[in-house]
């Protein structure tokens, strides 16, 4: 999934958490929690830049450098970090940050699991699990920046992930503007 879909999913996750928990916080703190949800839903993809550095390019062609196969893209790490923040937190605000760390990154991994796959069982296994086309790698022949990304977009708009992303983004926009 592309960043807009992950960001929208993070917003929806934060909205849902705040609706369920109804924390007694100021409106500024509520807004900050919405931003934390948005950030944590995208944060697992920050490891993408490691792949770019390894490839010395703004795209990754070698499957070894696929960021979804890095340890930083393993759900267990994010779950443990979220629970650590939650249980060490002294107040409601930071407990919600811990929950958003866990749940926001969790939505990221669920959405990536549609077609690309995630190492759900790491550290016990490096196997990548996905609902469709398990861990598929795209073979994009172009080696130029614009050629690669144009080919990527053409493939992406014909994928199930793209349609899921559109639904997530539209849902987030409806909730935001309600």
C-alpha positions in Angstrom: 0.0 0.0 0.0 1.1 3.5 -0.7 1.6 6.2 2.0 -1.8 7.9 1.6 -3.6 4.6 2.4 -1.5 3.9 5.4 -2.0 7.5 6.7 -5.7 7.3 6.2 -5.8 3.9 8.0 -3.9 5.5 10.9 -6.4 8.3 11.1 -9.3 5.8 11.2 -7.5 3.7 13.8 -7.0 6.7 16.1 -10.6 7.9 15.6 -11.9 4.4 16.5 -9.7 4.1 19.6 -10.7 7.6 20.8 -14.3 6.8 20.1 -14.1 3.5 22.1 -12.0 4.7 25.0 -13.4 8.3 25.3 -10.3 9.5 27.2 -10.6 12.5 29.4 -8.1 14.7 27.6 -8.0 18.2 26.2 -8.9 18.8 22.5 -5.2 19.6 21.8 -4.2 16.2 23.3 -7.0 14.5 21.2 -5.6 16.1 18.1 -2.1 15.0 19.0 -3.3 11.4 19.4 -4.9 11.6 15.9 -1.5 12.6 14.6 0.3 9.8 16.5 -2.1 7.3 14.9 -1.4 8.7 11.5 2.4 8.6 12.1 2.5 5.1 13.6 0.5 3.7 10.7 3.2 4.9 8.3 6.2 4.5 10.5 6.9 0.8 9.5 7.6 2.1 6.0 10.4 4.3 7.1 12.7 1.3 6.6 12.1 1.7 2.8 14.9 4.3 2.8 17.3 1.6 3.9 16.5 -0.3 0.7 17.0 2.9 -1.3 20.4 3.4 0.3 21.4 -0.2 -0.3 20.4 0.1 -4.0 21.8 3.6 -4.3 18.6 4.5 -6.2 15.1 5.8 -5.5 13.6 2.4 -6.1 14.4 -1.2 -5.1 14.9 -3.9 -7.7 16.8 -6.5 -5.7 14.4 -8.6 -3.6 17.0 -8.8 -0.8 16.5 -5.1 -0.2 12.7 -5.3 0.0 11.9 -3.4 3.2 9.1 -5.9 4.1 11.8 -8.5 4.7 13.7 -6.3 7.2 13.3 -7.0 10.9 12.0 -3.4 11.3 8.9 -4.6 9.3 8.1 -7.3 11.8 4.8 -6.9 13.7 6.1 -8.4 17.0 8.6 -5.5 17.4 5.9 -2.9 17.1 3.5 -4.9 19.4 6.2 -5.1 22.1 7.0 -1.4 21.7 3.4 -0.4 22.0 2.8 -2.6 25.1 6.0 -1.3 26.7 4.8 2.3 26.3 1.3 1.4 27.5 2.5 -0.4 30.6 5.2 2.2 31.5 2.8 5.1 30.9 1.8 7.1 34.0 -1.2 8.9 32.4 -4.0 8.3 30.0 -2.4 10.3 27.2 0.7 8.1 27.0 -1.3 5.0 27.5 -3.2 6.0 24.3 0.1 6.7 22.5 1.2 3.1 23.4 -2.1 1.7 22.1 -1.8 3.8 18.9 1.8 2.6 18.4 0.6 -1.0 18.5 -2.7 -0.5 16.6 -1.5 2.0 14.1 1.4 -0.2 13.0 -0.9 -3.2 13.2 -3.2 -1.6 10.5 -0.1 -1.0 8.4 0.8 -4.7 8.6 -2.8 -5.9 7.9 -3.0 -3.7 4.8 0.4 -4.8 3.6 -0.7 -8.4 4.1 -3.3 -8.1 1.3 -0.9 -8.8 -1.5 2.7 -8.0 -0.5 3.1 -10.0 2.6 4.5 -9.5 6.1 6.8 -11.7 8.3 4.0 -12.4 10.8 5.9 -15.1 12.6 9.3 -13.3 13.0 11.6 -14.2 14.9 10.4 -17.8 14.6 10.2 -17.6 10.8 11.2 -15.2 8.0 8.4 -16.5 5.8 6.2 -13.8 4.3 2.4 -14.2 4.6 -0.2 -12.5 2.4 -3.8 -13.1 1.5 -3.2 -13.0 -2.2 -0.1 -13.5 -4.3 2.0 -14.4 -1.2 5.1 -12.1 -1.0 5.0 -11.3 -4.7 7.8 -9.4 -6.2 7.1 -7.2 -9.2 9.5 -7.4 -12.1 9.7 -3.9 -13.4 12.3 -3.8 -16.2 12.9 0.0 -16.3 16.1 1.2 -14.6 15.2 4.9 -14.8 13.5 6.7 -11.9 10.4 7.8 -13.9 10.2 4.6 -16.0 10.3 2.5 -12.9 7.7 4.4 -10.9 5.4 4.8 -13.9 5.5 1.1 -14.5 4.9 0.5 -10.8 1.8 2.8 -10.8 0.4 1.0 -13.9 0.7 -2.3 -12.1 -0.6 -1.0 -8.8 -3.9 0.4 -10.1 -4.8 -3.1 -11.3 -4.3 -4.7 -7.9 -6.6 -5.5 -5.0 -4.5 -3.4 -2.7 -5.2 -0.3 -4.8 -9.0 -0.7 -4.5 -8.7 -1.4 -0.7 -6.6 1.8 -0.4 -9.2 3.8 -2.3 -11.9 2.5 0.1 -9.8 3.4 3.2 -9.0 6.9 1.9 -12.6 7.6 1.0 -13.8 6.4 4.4 -11.2 8.5 6.2 -12.2 11.6 4.2 -15.9 11.0 5.0 -15.2 10.7 8.7 -12.9 13.7 8.7 -15.4 16.0 7.0 -18.5 14.8 8.8 
